[in-house]
Amino acid sequence: MTGPRRAGLAASVVLGALLLTGCADKTEIITWTDEHGRACTGVVINDGEDSDREVTGIDCDYPPDGVQPGDETTIPLPD
């Protein structure tokens, strides 16, 4: 995935998450490596009313040849 495409996708994920924050108590962007070695990014929505967690906006892509995915991270969205 090219840089501008990845940046556009990340921006749309953040925008979608911000639109959903009116319905949720906490929204975070998370990254992880799946069982196939792909680097993945998603938005976790934590609903405070029933402690339900939903992951949306999942994007997974294989890293370039010779590059390993980084550590898993969790980043709260800005207020």
N, C-alpha and C positions, 0 to 999 in steps of 0.2 A: 504494500500500500504506500503510495507516495505521500510526501510531507503535506502538500496542500489538501489532499483528500483526507488524510488522517486528521488534520487540524479542523477541517469542515465537519467531519463526523463527530469529533470531540465537542465542538461548539454546539452541534445540534443535540447531542446527548445532554450537555449541561443545560441548554435552553429547555429541553423537554422535562428535565428534572426540576428546574426552577418553576415551571408551570404547574407541576404536581405538588409542590411544597405547601400549597394552601390546604391540601387534604392530608398531609402527613406531619408527624412531629419531627422527624429527622430524615435527611436524605444525604447519602454519601456516594462518592465515586470509588469503586474498588477495582483493583487489578489482580489477576491471578494467572497461573499457567495451568492449562487443562491437561488431561491425560494424554493428549496427542502432541504436547510440547508447544502449543500455540499460546501466544500472549493474548490475554483477554481483558477487556475493560467493560464494566457495567455500572449501572446506577442502582443502589439499594435504597428502597423506601421502607422505613421503619414506622409502622402505624402504632401510635401510642395507645389507642383505644383498645385494641385486641392483641397487641404484641405480635402482629403479623409482619413478616418481611417479604418483600417482593423485589426481584431483580429484573430490571428492564434495560433496554438500550444496549444489549450485549453485542460486543464487536470482538471477534477473535481473528487473529492473523498469525501466520508463521513468521518468525523472525528471519531477517536476511541470512544467507549462508554464512556460517562462521560466527554468528552472534547468538548468545544464549539470552532468554528472557531474564529480566531482573527479578528482584525480590517482590513478593506480594505486598501490596500496599492498600491502605484505606485512607481516603482524604475527605474530610467533611466539606460540603459545598459552602461557599461563602454566604453570609447573610445578606 
